[in-house]
Amino acid sequence: MRSIELTSHVGKDGILKIQMPVDITDQEVDVVVVVQPRLKSEPAADTPEARGWLPGFFEKTAGAWQGDPLTRPPQGKYEIRGELK
């Protein structure tokens, strides 16, 4: 038995989507769900701070480039490849 802990969001439709790790595929599993509402003061797992970024990092750095405008050269035509089987 393996225990996996994750934080997820239940949408307005009441649906909870759980995505399993790629090593758990094509097999029968028993799943136990424990519902524990998060307190408003707890940061959500999808915030930059919860992911290890310093508070305010993106606010200070986003749009901070002051050099020549960044440009992306033309990428050429899209290569059409054969179907995967």
PyMOL CGO cylinders between C-alpha atoms (Angstrom):
from pymol import cmd
from pymol.cgo import CYLINDER

trace = [
    CYLINDER, 0.00, 0.00, 0.00, 1.21, 3.47, -0.85, 0.3, 1, 1, 1, 1, 1, 1,
    CYLINDER, 1.21, 3.47, -0.85, -0.03, 6.75, 0.60, 0.3, 1, 1, 1, 1, 1, 1,
    CYLINDER, -0.03, 6.75, 0.60, -0.21, 9.81, -1.68, 0.3, 1, 1, 1, 1, 1, 1,
    CYLINDER, -0.21, 9.81, -1.68, -1.11, 13.17, -0.21, 0.3, 1, 1, 1, 1, 1, 1,
    CYLINDER, -1.11, 13.17, -0.21, -2.26, 16.00, -2.45, 0.3, 1, 1, 1, 1, 1, 1,
    CYLINDER, -2.26, 16.00, -2.45, -4.25, 19.20, -2.36, 0.3, 1, 1, 1, 1, 1, 1,
    CYLINDER, -4.25, 19.20, -2.36, -7.00, 19.70, -4.90, 0.3, 1, 1, 1, 1, 1, 1,
    CYLINDER, -7.00, 19.70, -4.90, -9.96, 21.94, -5.67, 0.3, 1, 1, 1, 1, 1, 1,
    CYLINDER, -9.96, 21.94, -5.67, -13.62, 20.98, -5.86, 0.3, 1, 1, 1, 1, 1, 1,
    CYLINDER, -13.62, 20.98, -5.86, -15.27, 23.02, -8.61, 0.3, 1, 1, 1, 1, 1, 1,
    CYLINDER, -15.27, 23.02, -8.61, -18.65, 24.73, -8.43, 0.3, 1, 1, 1, 1, 1, 1,
    CYLINDER, -18.65, 24.73, -8.43, -20.10, 21.64, -10.06, 0.3, 1, 1, 1, 1, 1, 1,
    CYLINDER, -20.10, 21.64, -10.06, -18.99, 19.55, -7.06, 0.3, 1, 1, 1, 1, 1, 1,
    CYLINDER, -18.99, 19.55, -7.06, -16.55, 17.50, -9.10, 0.3, 1, 1, 1, 1, 1, 1,
    CYLINDER, -16.55, 17.50, -9.10, -13.15, 16.61, -7.65, 0.3, 1, 1, 1, 1, 1, 1,
    CYLINDER, -13.15, 16.61, -7.65, -10.60, 15.59, -10.26, 0.3, 1, 1, 1, 1, 1, 1,
    CYLINDER, -10.60, 15.59, -10.26, -7.68, 13.45, -9.13, 0.3, 1, 1, 1, 1, 1, 1,
    CYLINDER, -7.68, 13.45, -9.13, -4.75, 12.80, -11.44, 0.3, 1, 1, 1, 1, 1, 1,
    CYLINDER, -4.75, 12.80, -11.44, -2.65, 9.79, -10.50, 0.3, 1, 1, 1, 1, 1, 1,
    CYLINDER, -2.65, 9.79, -10.50, 1.13, 9.49, -10.93, 0.3, 1, 1, 1, 1, 1, 1,
    CYLINDER, 1.13, 9.49, -10.93, 2.18, 7.93, -14.23, 0.3, 1, 1, 1, 1, 1, 1,
    CYLINDER, 2.18, 7.93, -14.23, 3.48, 4.78, -12.54, 0.3, 1, 1, 1, 1, 1, 1,
    CYLINDER, 3.48, 4.78, -12.54, -0.05, 3.89, -11.41, 0.3, 1, 1, 1, 1, 1, 1,
    CYLINDER, -0.05, 3.89, -11.41, -1.75, 2.98, -14.68, 0.3, 1, 1, 1, 1, 1, 1,
    CYLINDER, -1.75, 2.98, -14.68, -3.85, 0.15, -16.06, 0.3, 1, 1, 1, 1, 1, 1,
    CYLINDER, -3.85, 0.15, -16.06, -4.54, -1.47, -12.68, 0.3, 1, 1, 1, 1, 1, 1,
    CYLINDER, -4.54, -1.47, -12.68, -7.29, -1.79, -10.10, 0.3, 1, 1, 1, 1, 1, 1,
    CYLINDER, -7.29, -1.79, -10.10, -6.78, 0.33, -6.98, 0.3, 1, 1, 1, 1, 1, 1,
    CYLINDER, -6.78, 0.33, -6.98, -8.75, 1.05, -3.82, 0.3, 1, 1, 1, 1, 1, 1,
    CYLINDER, -8.75, 1.05, -3.82, -8.99, 4.79, -3.14, 0.3, 1, 1, 1, 1, 1, 1,
    CYLINDER, -8.99, 4.79, -3.14, -9.74, 6.36, 0.26, 0.3, 1, 1, 1, 1, 1, 1,
    CYLINDER, -9.74, 6.36, 0.26, -10.75, 10.02, 0.24, 0.3, 1, 1, 1, 1, 1, 1,
    CYLINDER, -10.75, 10.02, 0.24, -10.50, 12.13, 3.40, 0.3, 1, 1, 1, 1, 1, 1,
    CYLINDER, -10.50, 12.13, 3.40, -12.10, 15.55, 2.98, 0.3, 1, 1, 1, 1, 1, 1,
    CYLINDER, -12.10, 15.55, 2.98, -10.54, 18.26, 5.11, 0.3, 1, 1, 1, 1, 1, 1,
    CYLINDER, -10.54, 18.26, 5.11, -11.57, 21.83, 4.22, 0.3, 1, 1, 1, 1, 1, 1,
    CYLINDER, -11.57, 21.83, 4.22, -8.65, 24.28, 4.10, 0.3, 1, 1, 1, 1, 1, 1,
    CYLINDER, -8.65, 24.28, 4.10, -8.62, 27.30, 6.36, 0.3, 1, 1, 1, 1, 1, 1,
    CYLINDER, -8.62, 27.30, 6.36, -8.67, 30.62, 4.49, 0.3, 1, 1, 1, 1, 1, 1,
    CYLINDER, -8.67, 30.62, 4.49, -5.35, 31.60, 6.11, 0.3, 1, 1, 1, 1, 1, 1,
    CYLINDER, -5.35, 31.60, 6.11, -3.54, 28.59, 4.61, 0.3, 1, 1, 1, 1, 1, 1,
    CYLINDER, -3.54, 28.59, 4.61, -1.89, 29.32, 1.25, 0.3, 1, 1, 1, 1, 1, 1,
    CYLINDER, -1.89, 29.32, 1.25, -3.27, 27.25, -1.61, 0.3, 1, 1, 1, 1, 1, 1,
    CYLINDER, -3.27, 27.25, -1.61, -0.83, 24.79, -3.18, 0.3, 1, 1, 1, 1, 1, 1,
    CYLINDER, -0.83, 24.79, -3.18, -0.98, 26.68, -6.46, 0.3, 1, 1, 1, 1, 1, 1,
    CYLINDER, -0.98, 26.68, -6.46, 0.35, 29.98, -5.09, 0.3, 1, 1, 1, 1, 1, 1,
    CYLINDER, 0.35, 29.98, -5.09, 3.94, 30.96, -5.89, 0.3, 1, 1, 1, 1, 1, 1,
    CYLINDER, 3.94, 30.96, -5.89, 4.78, 31.05, -2.17, 0.3, 1, 1, 1, 1, 1, 1,
    CYLINDER, 4.78, 31.05, -2.17, 3.53, 27.49, -1.69, 0.3, 1, 1, 1, 1, 1, 1,
    CYLINDER, 3.53, 27.49, -1.69, 5.77, 26.43, -4.58, 0.3, 1, 1, 1, 1, 1, 1,
    CYLINDER, 5.77, 26.43, -4.58, 8.88, 27.93, -3.00, 0.3, 1, 1, 1, 1, 1, 1,
    CYLINDER, 8.88, 27.93, -3.00, 9.04, 31.38, -4.64, 0.3, 1, 1, 1, 1, 1, 1,
    CYLINDER, 9.04, 31.38, -4.64, 9.78, 34.42, -2.48, 0.3, 1, 1, 1, 1, 1, 1,
    CYLINDER, 9.78, 34.42, -2.48, 6.72, 36.59, -1.73, 0.3, 1, 1, 1, 1, 1, 1,
    CYLINDER, 6.72, 36.59, -1.73, 6.40, 39.36, -4.33, 0.3, 1, 1, 1, 1, 1, 1,
    CYLINDER, 6.40, 39.36, -4.33, 8.99, 37.83, -6.71, 0.3, 1, 1, 1, 1, 1, 1,
    CYLINDER, 8.99, 37.83, -6.71, 6.78, 37.94, -9.79, 0.3, 1, 1, 1, 1, 1, 1,
    CYLINDER, 6.78, 37.94, -9.79, 5.38, 41.38, -8.99, 0.3, 1, 1, 1, 1, 1, 1,
    CYLINDER, 5.38, 41.38, -8.99, 8.95, 42.74, -8.82, 0.3, 1, 1, 1, 1, 1, 1,
    CYLINDER, 8.95, 42.74, -8.82, 10.34, 40.94, -11.87, 0.3, 1, 1, 1, 1, 1, 1,
    CYLINDER, 10.34, 40.94, -11.87, 7.46, 40.62, -14.37, 0.3, 1, 1, 1, 1, 1, 1,
    CYLINDER, 7.46, 40.62, -14.37, 7.90, 43.34, -16.98, 0.3, 1, 1, 1, 1, 1, 1,
    CYLINDER, 7.90, 43.34, -16.98, 11.19, 44.52, -15.45, 0.3, 1, 1, 1, 1, 1, 1,
    CYLINDER, 11.19, 44.52, -15.45, 13.29, 44.02, -18.62, 0.3, 1, 1, 1, 1, 1, 1,
    CYLINDER, 13.29, 44.02, -18.62, 14.66, 47.41, -19.70, 0.3, 1, 1, 1, 1, 1, 1,
    CYLINDER, 14.66, 47.41, -19.70, 16.94, 46.40, -22.58, 0.3, 1, 1, 1, 1, 1, 1,
    CYLINDER, 16.94, 46.40, -22.58, 16.12, 46.13, -26.27, 0.3, 1, 1, 1, 1, 1, 1,
    CYLINDER, 16.12, 46.13, -26.27, 12.66, 44.69, -26.96, 0.3, 1, 1, 1, 1, 1, 1,
    CYLINDER, 12.66, 44.69, -26.96, 12.70, 40.91, -27.15, 0.3, 1, 1, 1, 1, 1, 1,
    CYLINDER, 12.70, 40.91, -27.15, 11.66, 39.56, -30.53, 0.3, 1, 1, 1, 1, 1, 1,
    CYLINDER, 11.66, 39.56, -30.53, 11.07, 36.05, -31.76, 0.3, 1, 1, 1, 1, 1, 1,
    CYLINDER, 11.07, 36.05, -31.76, 12.31, 35.32, -35.26, 0.3, 1, 1, 1, 1, 1, 1,
    CYLINDER, 12.31, 35.32, -35.26, 10.00, 33.55, -37.74, 0.3, 1, 1, 1, 1, 1, 1,
    CYLINDER, 10.00, 33.55, -37.74, 9.72, 29.85, -36.95, 0.3, 1, 1, 1, 1, 1, 1,
    CYLINDER, 9.72, 29.85, -36.95, 9.24, 28.64, -40.52, 0.3, 1, 1, 1, 1, 1, 1,
    CYLINDER, 9.24, 28.64, -40.52, 6.62, 26.18, -41.72, 0.3, 1, 1, 1, 1, 1, 1,
    CYLINDER, 6.62, 26.18, -41.72, 5.27, 23.49, -39.43, 0.3, 1, 1, 1, 1, 1, 1,
    CYLINDER, 5.27, 23.49, -39.43, 6.68, 20.07, -40.24, 0.3, 1, 1, 1, 1, 1, 1,
    CYLINDER, 6.68, 20.07, -40.24, 3.91, 17.56, -40.97, 0.3, 1, 1, 1, 1, 1, 1,
    CYLINDER, 3.91, 17.56, -40.97, 4.84, 14.22, -39.47, 0.3, 1, 1, 1, 1, 1, 1,
    CYLINDER, 4.84, 14.22, -39.47, 3.47, 10.73, -39.93, 0.3, 1, 1, 1, 1, 1, 1,
    CYLINDER, 3.47, 10.73, -39.93, 0.91, 9.29, -37.53, 0.3, 1, 1, 1, 1, 1, 1,
    CYLINDER, 0.91, 9.29, -37.53, 2.06, 7.46, -34.42, 0.3, 1, 1, 1, 1, 1, 1,
    CYLINDER, 2.06, 7.46, -34.42, 0.92, 3.88, -34.07, 0.3, 1, 1, 1, 1, 1, 1,
]
cmd.load_cgo(trace, "trace")
